[in-house]
Amino acid sequence: MQCQLDVDGVDYTYRGGHEALAGIDLHLGPGIVGLLGPNGAGKSTLMRILATLAKPATGSVRWNGTDIVRAPDVLRAALGYLPQDFGVYQALSAREFLAYLAAVKGMSAQRARERIEVCLAEVGLADAADRRLGGFSGGMRQRVGIAQALLDDPRLLIVDEPTVGLDPEERLRFRHLITALAGERLVILSTHIVSDIEASATSLAVLARGRLRFQGDPEALIAQAQGHAWDWTVPASALAEARARHAVTSSLRRPDGIRLRVVAAAAPSADAVAVTPSLEDAYLWLLESQGAR
Ligand SMILES: Nc1ncnc2c1ncn2[C@@H]1O[C@H](COP(=O)(O)OP(=O)(O)OP(=O)(O)O)[C@@H](O)[C@H]1O
């Protein structure tokens, strides 16, 4: 099963002149790709282009070699998409909602029935299938969103910021679900939270201020940050200054002060200890070292 997405030289400027994407080149094959970037980086704009809902000003996007700007239906036939602003019909049950969307997609009644059961089970909603969506939690609604995206067993699954607004338990559940979705398809998941994709992404793309800052595997991103991650304990009174001067990935209150994890070109202080960077450190270091935070 072929699933190759090639993005070459894509630019996108909103009416009014805001350049949201510039010179994006991305080459993606099967697996889970984490598209990471701070708010406003251009992730949703790129996802909309990949989902054929926006056209790039310049550049090309090809799905298995076919230009999707000229022939969007080729990609649409293979696409499952969970947009950032996904909404559900409150009065319908999960099963009714999926049946409605299956009909809109033109799936046969027989196939729809089979796929709805499979997808509901896959997202852990089999027991809630006949409850009204109006009574679902945010996490359950997002799982319905994944179920609708999976309905036609897509080769390309695009999921835009799926964990926004979820509580920690739902977020964790969602991460497990994404990990289980791998297989032979291409899954692109955008987020500004590294831990959303830490356990699942086989490949990463980092976008900041409309430009692609990195594409490769997580290990390569971590390798770039070697020698730039530090553990540094400061008195509580020095926390604000440390935060103002350095890129801090985490802080932990301890009896002897605040233990910070800092990324910096050199040790932030003589008593800072070099540590092996985490993916979070590596992401922050990439943005910091490129002046893209
Ligand atoms: N309709 C629009 N008109 C003008 N500018 C826009 C529009 N939509 C987005 N932008 C701007 O384009 C840039 C990229 O937005 P985009 O939504 O793609 O980023 P993002 O990485 O998905 O961020 P977020 O997670 O905050 O949605 C931002 O600076 C945003 O303000």
The ligand as an SDF file (V2000), in Angstrom:
LIG
                    3D

 31 33  0  0  0  0  0  0  0  0999 V2000
   -7.7530   33.3930    8.3830 N   0  0  0  0  0  0  0  0  0  0  0  0
   -6.5840   33.9670    8.6970 C   0  0  0  0  0  0  0  0  0  0  0  0
   -6.3010   35.2350    8.2960 N   0  0  0  0  0  0  0  0  0  0  0  0
   -5.1310   35.8150    8.6060 C   0  0  0  0  0  0  0  0  0  0  0  0
   -4.1420   35.2110    9.3230 N   0  0  0  0  0  0  0  0  0  0  0  0
   -4.3770   33.9660    9.7450 C   0  0  0  0  0  0  0  0  0  0  0  0
   -5.5970   33.2710    9.4700 C   0  0  0  0  0  0  0  0  0  0  0  0
   -5.5260   32.0420   10.0240 N   0  0  0  0  0  0  0  0  0  0  0  0
   -4.3220   31.9590   10.6210 C   0  0  0  0  0  0  0  0  0  0  0  0
   -3.6250   33.0990   10.4590 N   0  0  0  0  0  0  0  0  0  0  0  0
   -2.2840   33.3950   10.9440 C   0  0  0  0  0  0  0  0  0  0  0  0
   -1.3710   32.5240   10.2850 O   0  0  0  0  0  0  0  0  0  0  0  0
   -0.3930   32.0330   11.2080 C   0  0  0  0  0  0  0  0  0  0  0  0
   -0.4260   30.5210   11.2500 C   0  0  0  0  0  0  0  0  0  0  0  0
   -1.6660   30.1070   11.7720 O   0  0  0  0  0  0  0  0  0  0  0  0
   -2.0050   28.5630   12.0140 P   0  0  0  0  0  0  0  0  0  0  0  0
   -3.3870   28.5050   12.5800 O   0  0  0  0  0  0  0  0  0  0  0  0
   -1.7090   27.8240   10.7860 O   0  0  0  0  0  0  0  0  0  0  0  0
   -0.9340   28.2050   13.1220 O   0  0  0  0  0  0  0  0  0  0  0  0
   -0.8830   26.9630   14.1120 P   0  0  0  0  0  0  0  0  0  0  0  0
    0.5260   26.5190   14.1650 O   0  0  0  0  0  0  0  0  0  0  0  0
   -1.9160   25.9730   13.7350 O   0  0  0  0  0  0  0  0  0  0  0  0
   -1.2440   27.6320   15.4820 O   0  0  0  0  0  0  0  0  0  0  0  0
   -2.4530   27.3290   16.4870 P   0  0  0  0  0  0  0  0  0  0  0  0
   -2.0880   26.1060   17.2040 O   0  0  0  0  0  0  0  0  0  0  0  0
   -2.4290   28.5600   17.3620 O   0  0  0  0  0  0  0  0  0  0  0  0
   -3.6840   27.2170   15.6340 O   0  0  0  0  0  0  0  0  0  0  0  0
   -0.7210   32.6800   12.5570 C   0  0  0  0  0  0  0  0  0  0  0  0
    0.1100   33.8070   12.7130 O   0  0  0  0  0  0  0  0  0  0  0  0
   -2.1670   33.0850   12.4250 C   0  0  0  0  0  0  0  0  0  0  0  0
   -2.4250   34.2170   13.2040 O   0  0  0  0  0  0  0  0  0  0  0  0
  1  2  1  0
  2  3  1  0
  2  7  2  0
  3  4  2  0
  4  5  1  0
  5  6  2  0
  6  7  1  0
  6 10  1  0
  7  8  1  0
  8  9  2  0
  9 10  1  0
 10 11  1  0
 11 12  1  0
 11 30  1  0
 12 13  1  0
 13 14  1  0
 13 28  1  0
 14 15  1  0
 15 16  1  0
 16 17  2  0
 16 18  1  0
 16 19  1  0
 19 20  1  0
 20 21  2  0
 20 22  1  0
 20 23  1  0
 23 24  1  0
 24 25  2  0
 24 26  1  0
 24 27  1  0
 28 29  1  0
 28 30  1  0
 30 31  1  0
M  END
$$$$
